[in-house]
Amino acid sequence: MVTVIGEPIKLTYSSRVSNEEQAIAAIEQYKDNQLKEGFTLTKSSYVLKTKKSKGEIIDSWYIVNVECSFDI
């Protein structure tokens, strides 16, 4: 764990979810919470990742990335 000295200006969060619906819901949750949590959502994205074995997809998931800026 990193000890933060001072107030954060910008934070980036990445998380793994099972499907595209969960990815969209996670981004919407950040959008809905930005006013009450005191940040502005400046970037958001999600991307499909897959794991292959012998040329076949054996697992898939989505990575959700959001960037939050704090008003100082």
C-alpha positions in Angstrom: 0.0 0.0 0.0 1.3 3.5 -0.9 1.0 6.3 1.7 -0.3 9.4 0.1 1.2 12.7 1.2 -1.1 15.6 0.5 -4.5 15.7 -1.3 -5.1 13.6 -4.4 -5.6 15.6 -7.6 -6.4 12.7 -9.9 -6.9 8.9 -9.3 -7.2 6.1 -11.8 -9.1 3.0 -10.9 -9.0 -0.3 -12.8 -11.3 -3.3 -12.1 -12.2 -6.6 -13.6 -15.8 -7.6 -14.3 -17.4 -10.7 -15.9 -19.4 -9.1 -18.7 -20.1 -6.0 -20.7 -23.3 -5.2 -18.7 -21.3 -5.1 -15.5 -18.7 -2.9 -17.1 -21.3 -0.4 -18.2 -23.0 -0.5 -14.8 -19.7 0.2 -13.0 -19.0 3.3 -15.2 -22.6 4.5 -14.6 -22.1 4.0 -10.8 -19.0 6.3 -10.9 -21.0 8.8 -12.9 -23.9 8.7 -10.4 -21.6 9.1 -7.4 -19.3 11.9 -8.6 -21.2 14.8 -7.1 -21.7 13.3 -3.7 -18.2 11.8 -3.5 -16.6 15.1 -4.6 -14.8 14.1 -7.8 -15.3 14.6 -11.6 -15.2 11.6 -13.8 -12.8 12.7 -16.6 -12.2 9.4 -18.5 -13.9 6.0 -18.6 -13.5 3.0 -20.8 -13.8 -0.8 -20.8 -12.0 -3.4 -22.9 -12.6 -7.1 -23.5 -9.7 -9.4 -22.5 -9.4 -13.1 -23.3 -7.3 -16.0 -22.3 -6.5 -18.6 -25.0 -5.2 -22.1 -24.9 -4.2 -23.9 -28.1 -5.9 -21.2 -30.2 -9.3 -21.5 -28.3 -10.7 -18.9 -26.0 -10.9 -20.4 -22.5 -11.8 -17.3 -20.5 -13.0 -13.8 -21.1 -13.5 -10.7 -18.9 -13.7 -6.9 -19.1 -11.3 -4.4 -17.6 -13.0 -1.1 -16.6 -10.8 2.0 -16.3 -12.0 5.3 -14.8 -10.1 8.5 -14.0 -11.4 10.8 -11.3 -10.2 14.4 -10.8 -10.7 16.1 -7.5 -11.6 19.8 -7.3 -9.2 21.6 -5.0 
